[in-house]
Amino acid sequence: MAEVKKAEAMQSATAEAEPVQPELIQIEVAYATPAQQQIIKLRVAAETPVQQAIEQSGILQYFPEIDLSQQKVGIWSKAVKLDHQVRDGDRIEIYRPLIADPKAVRRRRADQAKDEGRADPVTGGRKRERAATESE
């Protein structure tokens, strides 16, 4: 009986000495420029922060212009913070800064359409052709 307890004590001591391996999950890290796109698949420990996953991916060597303190990141098109923990199957996306304000671009395009006569000068919408029934 004493030998059984001694064996159990040795097993528990051995189990305590062995480091617990973290569960690994599969993720992707993506970044694109007009000229090049890179998607890197890697396995990281569960609950790894986004910033650490990006650094582990090695994508910063491909694109040294990436500045995580300035650029926004997201998972599957939803913005997240750098300390957000990744989950299995996540795709981390690093977003480039906008070159032009989207509102200003739309306004400029609408003004151009008005100037060219393709848009109603009052509403800015498309010109509608009157139906033949209305003109009679």
FENFEN-V472775 format. One record per pair of residues at least 4 apart in sequence whose C-alpha atoms are under 7 Angstrom apart, sorted by the first residue. I is the first residue (numbers start at 1). J is the second residue. Records with the same first field share a line. If there is no record, write none. Layout:
I: J + J
This chain:
1: 5
2: 6
3: 7
4: 8
5: 9
6: 10
7: 11
8: 12
9: 13
10: 14
11: 15
12: 16
13: 17
14: 18
22: 45
23: 45 + 46
24: 43 + 44 + 45 + 46
25: 43 + 44 + 45 + 46 + 88
26: 42 + 43 + 44 + 88 + 89
27: 41 + 42 + 43 + 88 + 89 + 90 + 91
28: 39 + 40 + 41 + 42 + 90 + 91 + 92
29: 39 + 40 + 41 + 54 + 57 + 91 + 92 + 93
30: 38 + 39 + 40 + 91 + 92 + 93 + 94
31: 37 + 38 + 39 + 93 + 94
32: 36 + 37 + 38
33: 37
40: 57
42: 57
44: 48 + 53
46: 86 + 87
47: 85 + 86 + 87
48: 52 + 53 + 85 + 86
49: 53 + 82 + 83 + 84 + 85 + 86
50: 54 + 82 + 83 + 84 + 85 + 86
51: 55 + 82 + 83
52: 56
53: 57
54: 59
55: 60
59: 63
60: 64 + 66
67: 71
71: 95 + 96 + 97
72: 94 + 95
73: 79 + 80 + 81 + 92 + 93 + 94 + 95
74: 78 + 79 + 80 + 92 + 93 + 94
75: 79 + 80 + 90 + 91 + 92 + 93
76: 91 + 92
80: 84
86: 90
101: 105
102: 106
103: 107
104: 108
105: 109
106: 110
107: 111
108: 112
109: 113
110: 114 + 124
111: 115
112: 116
113: 117 + 118 + 119
114: 118 + 119 + 120 + 121 + 124
118: 126 + 127
119: 124 + 125 + 126 + 127
120: 124 + 125 + 126 + 127
130: 134
131: 135
132: 136
